[in-house]
Amino acid sequence: MKMITAFVALAIPTFSIQAAAQSVNVAAFLKGRGAERAELRQLARSPNPAVVPVAFYDKDGVAPSCGLLVAVPDAPKPRYIDILDADSGNTFPQCVAIPSIRAFRLQDKHYLAIEYLDRDTRDDTYREFHYVYDDPAQGFVDDKMLNDGVPSSDSRKEANGIKLARAAMMRKTFPQWRFLERDFIAGDTSSFATFEDSHARACHFAMEAGAKPLSANLAEVASTTGCAGVLAATRLAAPAATYYISMFRSVAGKQLVVIASIANDGTLKVEKGLSADINGAGATGDIRAARAALSQRLGALPTPPTRQ
């Protein structure tokens, strides 16, 4: 298999403001709608002035709704994106909080993840995420796939909307393989996923740093027979790059590892030499042993394995 090295800039997401922030006039929006501003217990500040969260009671409404006002290039008024629309005259559902709005980059697009709390009944409140991305012509627009694909959770449980979005995008990008959620590792700027294809007796990994993922067949990287199953995955942060280790069992019964890396400058690389070195040394009894061996070779300080 031909190995590919891809380059993607690992930068903190930045946005080109295509419409002036002052064009997002919340008071004018509420007046035009005949709505009254709602005071939520949390209403996060947007990291992009072209997108402003708004919470309100519609005319004759008794429950708060919430959404986004988006500045649109060359348009005199902002566009409204609905997040939670309270039913007229009904007590539930209610948008009770927008705890956070976070920026990130995925598939070469600039996104915002809007976290909000949806109170469905007196006793049931759910943590949800709404995703929009920056379209050069329209300003920020909904990502329907992410909005439909990222699950809700009990409001008492913490959830990382960026990690959930990266997992959903990995599933969409490689629908032909079974995504192993157990071994998925993600941060704000990158992610690493493993997959199994039981029909082909094959296993794969994929990693991304904001752009399209780079993928590889584990058995081909390790120069062995097919894969009987993925056993574990972990990562190791070194000064120049973050390394990912995927451990698998070959069809021949050998326990082997494959190593990949994302450099600080965004370069994605399949580390075939390092993989062969760890496998040749027999440091594959478990994921801890493989990680310790990799740490030694990189001169990194040994730290406990990281699993997410």
Residue pairs with C-beta under 8 A, 6 or more apart in sequence:
1 216
1 217
1 220
1 221
3 216
3 221
3 270
3 272
4 214
4 270
5 214
5 267
5 268
5 269
5 270
6 211
6 212
6 214
6 267
6 268
7 265
7 266
7 267
7 268
8 208
8 209
8 210
8 211
8 266
8 267
8 268
9 210
9 265
9 266
10 189
10 190
10 209
10 210
10 262
10 264
10 265
10 266
11 105
11 266
13 103
13 104
13 105
13 110
13 111
14 110
15 48
15 50
15 103
15 110
15 134
16 134
17 48
17 49
17 50
17 71
18 50
18 71
18 73
18 136
18 139
19 50
19 71
19 72
19 73
19 74
19 75
19 78
19 139
20 71
21 49
21 50
21 71
23 71
23 76
23 77
23 78
24 49
24 50
24 51
24 52
24 69
24 70
24 71
24 78
25 78
26 37
26 52
26 54
26 69
28 77
29 35
29 54
29 69
29 78
29 80
30 36
30 37
30 54
30 56
33 56
33 58
33 59
34 58
34 59
35 56
35 57
35 58
35 59
35 61
36 56
36 57
37 54
37 55
37 56
37 57
38 55
38 56
38 57
38 64
38 65
38 66
38 95
39 55
40 55
40 64
40 66
40 95
40 96
40 97
40 98
41 96
41 97
42 97
42 98
42 99
43 53
43 55
43 97
43 98
44 53
44 98
44 99
44 100
44 101
44 114
44 115
45 101
46 52
46 53
46 101
46 112
47 101
47 102
47 103
47 112
48 103
48 112
48 140
49 71
50 70
50 71
50 139
50 140
51 68
51 69
51 70
51 71
51 101
51 112
51 132
51 140
52 68
52 69
52 78
53 66
53 67
53 68
53 69
53 98
53 101
53 114
54 66
54 67
54 68
54 69
54 80
55 64
55 65
55 66
55 95
55 98
56 64
56 65
56 66
57 63
57 64
57 65
57 86
58 65
58 86
58 88
60 88
60 89
61 86
61 88
61 89
62 86
62 89
62 90
62 91
63 86
63 87
63 90
63 91
63 92
63 93
63 94
64 86
64 94
64 95
64 96
65 82
65 84
65 85
65 86
65 95
66 83
66 84
66 95
66 98
66 116
67 80
67 81
67 82
67 83
67 84
67 85
68 80
68 81
68 83
68 114
68 130
68 132
68 140
69 78
69 79
69 80
69 81
70 78
70 79
70 80
70 81
70 132
70 139
70 140
70 141
71 78
71 139
72 78
72 79
72 138
72 139
73 136
73 137
73 138
73 139
79 138
79 139
81 132
81 140
81 141
81 142
83 95
83 114
83 116
83 130
84 93
84 94
84 95
84 116
84 118
84 128
86 92
86 93
86 94
86 95
87 93
92 119
92 120
92 121
92 122
93 118
93 119
93 120
94 118
94 119
95 116
95 117
95 118
95 119
96 117
96 118
96 119
96 125
97 116
97 117
98 114
98 115
98 116
98 117
99 115
99 116
99 117
100 113
100 114
100 115
100 161
101 112
101 113
101 114
101 115
102 112
102 113
102 115
102 161
102 162
102 188
103 110
103 111
103 112
103 113
104 111
104 113
104 162
104 165
104 188
104 189
104 210
105 111
105 189
105 210
106 165
106 166
106 169
106 208
106 210
107 169
107 208
107 210
107 211
107 212
108 210
108 211
108 212
109 133
109 134
110 133
110 134
111 131
111 132
111 133
111 134
111 143
111 165
112 131
112 132
112 133
112 140
113 129
113 130
113 131
113 161
113 162
113 165
114 129
114 130
114 131
114 132
114 161
115 127
115 128
115 129
115 159
115 161
116 127
116 128
116 129
116 130
117 125
117 126
117 127
117 128
117 155
118 125
118 126
118 127
118 128
118 152
119 125
120 126
125 154
125 155
126 152
126 153
126 154
126 155
127 152
127 153
127 154
127 155
127 157
127 159
128 152
129 146
129 147
129 150
129 159
129 161
129 164
129 165
130 142
130 147
131 142
131 143
131 146
131 147
131 150
131 161
131 165
132 140
132 141
132 142
132 143
133 140
133 141
133 143
134 140
135 141
145 168
145 172
146 165
146 168
146 169
149 168
149 171
149 172
150 161
150 164
150 165
150 168
151 164
153 159
160 186
162 186
162 188
163 186
163 187
163 191
163 308
166 186
166 191
166 208
167 179
167 181
167 184
167 186
167 191
167 193
169 208
170 179
170 184
170 191
170 193
170 206
170 208
170 213
171 179
173 206
173 212
173 213
174 193
174 195
174 204
174 206
174 213
174 215
176 197
177 195
177 196
177 197
177 204
178 195
178 196
178 197
178 198
179 193
179 195
180 193
180 194
180 195
180 196
180 230
180 233
183 193
183 194
183 230
183 232
183 233
183 246
184 191
184 192
184 193
184 194
184 233
184 308
185 191
185 192
185 193
185 233
185 234
185 235
185 244
185 306
185 307
185 308
186 192
186 308
189 209
189 210
190 207
190 208
190 209
190 210
190 242
190 262
191 207
191 208
192 205
192 206
192 207
192 233
192 235
192 244
192 246
192 260
193 205
193 206
193 207
193 213
194 203
194 204
194 205
194 218
194 230
194 233
194 246
195 203
195 204
195 205
195 206
196 202
196 203
196 204
196 227
196 229
196 230
197 203
197 204
200 226
201 226
201 227
201 228
201 251
202 217
202 218
202 219
202 226
202 227
203 217
203 218
203 219
203 227
203 229
203 230
203 246
203 248
204 215
204 216
204 217
204 218
205 215
205 216
205 218
205 233
205 244
205 246
205 258
205 260
206 213
206 214
206 215
207 213
207 214
207 215
207 244
207 260
207 262
207 268
208 214
208 268
209 262
209 266
209 268
210 266
214 260
214 268
214 270
216 258
216 260
216 270
217 227
218 227
218 230
218 246
218 248
218 256
218 258
219 225
219 226
219 227
219 248
219 250
219 251
221 258
221 270
221 272
221 275
222 248
222 250
222 256
222 257
222 258
222 275
222 276
222 279
223 276
224 250
224 252
224 254
224 256
225 250
225 251
225 252
226 250
226 251
227 248
227 249
227 250
227 251
228 248
228 249
228 250
228 251
228 253
229 248
229 249
230 246
230 247
230 248
231 247
231 248
231 249
231 255
231 287
232 246
232 247
232 286
232 287
233 244
233 245
233 246
233 247
233 287
233 307
234 244
234 245
234 287
234 291
234 305
234 306
234 307
235 242
235 243
235 244
235 245
235 306
236 242
236 243
236 245
236 291
236 294
236 295
236 298
236 300
236 303
236 306
237 243
237 300
238 298
238 299
238 300
239 300
240 263
240 264
241 261
241 262
241 263
241 264
241 267
242 261
242 262
243 259
243 260
243 261
243 271
243 274
243 294
243 298
244 259
244 260
244 261
244 262
245 257
245 258
245 259
245 287
245 290
245 291
245 294
246 257
246 258
246 259
246 260
247 255
247 256
247 257
247 284
247 286
247 287
247 290
248 255
248 256
248 257
248 258
249 255
249 256
250 256
254 284
255 284
255 285
256 275
256 279
256 284
257 275
257 278
257 279
257 284
257 290
258 270
258 275
259 271
259 274
259 275
259 278
259 294
260 268
260 269
260 270
260 271
261 267
261 268
261 269
261 271
262 268
262 269
263 269
274 294
274 297
277 297
278 284
278 290
278 293
278 294
278 297
281 293
283 289
283 290
283 292
283 293
284 290
287 305
288 305
291 305
292 302
295 301
295 302
295 303
296 302
